[in-house]
Amino acid sequence: MKVLLPLLAAGIALSATAANEVYQTSNEGIVYTFADLAKIEGSGVTKTGENIYTVEKDIEVPANDGLTLENNTTLRLGADVLIKMWGGKHNFVPADTATITSNGDGVM
């Protein structure tokens, strides 16, 4: 019983963190926009309107790639979606404005 409880707790923790599928960019030095990701099958990003994108998968951007949030873009994130970025090729400071919100299907 003493061994079973830690194993059960570890299993629950792993299943909780593995709730979303993950899309990883190529790591080939490309700086992506959400419009770019929406064109890639399996990325989990869908264009749902003019400059509006829904993100349903976790996104990992390795050190050689980058991710840019463009002006007047709206991101609607699915429940518990994470965007992880390494490296320094990212720009999440649009010159004008951008909105990041829940897609309405759950808690962001």
Contacts in CASP RR format, 6 or more apart in sequence:
PFRMAT RR
TARGET T0000
AUTHOR 0000-0000-0000
METHOD contacts of the structure
MODEL  1
MKVLLPLLAAGIALSATAANEVYQTSNEGIVYTFADLAKIEGSGVTKTGE
NIYTVEKDIEVPANDGLTLENNTTLRLGADVLIKMWGGKHNFVPADTATI
TSNGDGVM
19 80 0 8 1.000
20 56 0 8 1.000
20 57 0 8 1.000
20 58 0 8 1.000
20 80 0 8 1.000
20 81 0 8 1.000
20 82 0 8 1.000
21 44 0 8 1.000
21 57 0 8 1.000
21 58 0 8 1.000
22 57 0 8 1.000
22 58 0 8 1.000
22 59 0 8 1.000
22 60 0 8 1.000
23 37 0 8 1.000
23 40 0 8 1.000
23 42 0 8 1.000
23 43 0 8 1.000
23 44 0 8 1.000
23 45 0 8 1.000
23 57 0 8 1.000
23 58 0 8 1.000
23 59 0 8 1.000
23 60 0 8 1.000
24 59 0 8 1.000
24 60 0 8 1.000
24 61 0 8 1.000
24 62 0 8 1.000
25 32 0 8 1.000
25 59 0 8 1.000
25 60 0 8 1.000
25 61 0 8 1.000
25 62 0 8 1.000
25 65 0 8 1.000
25 66 0 8 1.000
25 67 0 8 1.000
26 65 0 8 1.000
27 62 0 8 1.000
27 63 0 8 1.000
27 64 0 8 1.000
27 65 0 8 1.000
28 64 0 8 1.000
28 65 0 8 1.000
29 64 0 8 1.000
29 65 0 8 1.000
29 66 0 8 1.000
29 89 0 8 1.000
30 65 0 8 1.000
30 66 0 8 1.000
31 65 0 8 1.000
31 66 0 8 1.000
31 67 0 8 1.000
31 68 0 8 1.000
31 89 0 8 1.000
31 91 0 8 1.000
32 61 0 8 1.000
32 65 0 8 1.000
32 66 0 8 1.000
32 67 0 8 1.000
32 68 0 8 1.000
33 67 0 8 1.000
33 68 0 8 1.000
33 69 0 8 1.000
33 70 0 8 1.000
34 45 0 8 1.000
34 53 0 8 1.000
34 55 0 8 1.000
34 69 0 8 1.000
34 70 0 8 1.000
34 73 0 8 1.000
34 75 0 8 1.000
35 47 0 8 1.000
35 53 0 8 1.000
35 70 0 8 1.000
37 43 0 8 1.000
37 44 0 8 1.000
37 45 0 8 1.000
37 53 0 8 1.000
37 59 0 8 1.000
38 45 0 8 1.000
38 46 0 8 1.000
38 47 0 8 1.000
38 53 0 8 1.000
42 57 0 8 1.000
43 57 0 8 1.000
43 59 0 8 1.000
44 55 0 8 1.000
44 56 0 8 1.000
44 57 0 8 1.000
44 59 0 8 1.000
45 53 0 8 1.000
45 54 0 8 1.000
45 55 0 8 1.000
45 56 0 8 1.000
45 57 0 8 1.000
45 59 0 8 1.000
46 53 0 8 1.000
46 54 0 8 1.000
46 56 0 8 1.000
47 53 0 8 1.000
48 54 0 8 1.000
48 76 0 8 1.000
51 70 0 8 1.000
51 72 0 8 1.000
51 73 0 8 1.000
51 74 0 8 1.000
52 73 0 8 1.000
52 74 0 8 1.000
52 76 0 8 1.000
53 73 0 8 1.000
53 74 0 8 1.000
53 75 0 8 1.000
53 76 0 8 1.000
54 75 0 8 1.000
54 76 0 8 1.000
54 77 0 8 1.000
54 78 0 8 1.000
54 103 0 8 1.000
55 75 0 8 1.000
55 76 0 8 1.000
55 77 0 8 1.000
55 78 0 8 1.000
55 81 0 8 1.000
55 83 0 8 1.000
55 103 0 8 1.000
56 78 0 8 1.000
56 81 0 8 1.000
56 103 0 8 1.000
57 81 0 8 1.000
58 81 0 8 1.000
58 82 0 8 1.000
58 83 0 8 1.000
58 84 0 8 1.000
59 67 0 8 1.000
59 81 0 8 1.000
59 82 0 8 1.000
59 83 0 8 1.000
59 84 0 8 1.000
60 84 0 8 1.000
61 67 0 8 1.000
61 83 0 8 1.000
61 84 0 8 1.000
61 85 0 8 1.000
61 86 0 8 1.000
61 90 0 8 1.000
62 86 0 8 1.000
63 86 0 8 1.000
63 87 0 8 1.000
63 88 0 8 1.000
64 87 0 8 1.000
64 89 0 8 1.000
65 89 0 8 1.000
66 85 0 8 1.000
66 87 0 8 1.000
66 88 0 8 1.000
66 89 0 8 1.000
66 90 0 8 1.000
67 83 0 8 1.000
67 85 0 8 1.000
67 89 0 8 1.000
67 90 0 8 1.000
67 91 0 8 1.000
67 92 0 8 1.000
68 90 0 8 1.000
68 91 0 8 1.000
68 92 0 8 1.000
69 75 0 8 1.000
69 91 0 8 1.000
69 92 0 8 1.000
69 93 0 8 1.000
69 94 0 8 1.000
69 98 0 8 1.000
70 94 0 8 1.000
70 98 0 8 1.000
71 94 0 8 1.000
71 95 0 8 1.000
71 96 0 8 1.000
71 97 0 8 1.000
71 98 0 8 1.000
72 94 0 8 1.000
72 96 0 8 1.000
72 97 0 8 1.000
72 98 0 8 1.000
73 94 0 8 1.000
73 98 0 8 1.000
73 99 0 8 1.000
74 98 0 8 1.000
74 99 0 8 1.000
74 100 0 8 1.000
74 101 0 8 1.000
75 98 0 8 1.000
75 99 0 8 1.000
75 100 0 8 1.000
75 101 0 8 1.000
76 101 0 8 1.000
76 102 0 8 1.000
76 103 0 8 1.000
76 104 0 8 1.000
77 100 0 8 1.000
77 101 0 8 1.000
77 102 0 8 1.000
77 103 0 8 1.000
77 108 0 8 1.000
78 102 0 8 1.000
78 103 0 8 1.000
78 104 0 8 1.000
78 105 0 8 1.000
78 106 0 8 1.000
78 108 0 8 1.000
79 102 0 8 1.000
79 105 0 8 1.000
79 106 0 8 1.000
79 107 0 8 1.000
79 108 0 8 1.000
80 107 0 8 1.000
81 108 0 8 1.000
101 108 0 8 1.000
102 108 0 8 1.000
END
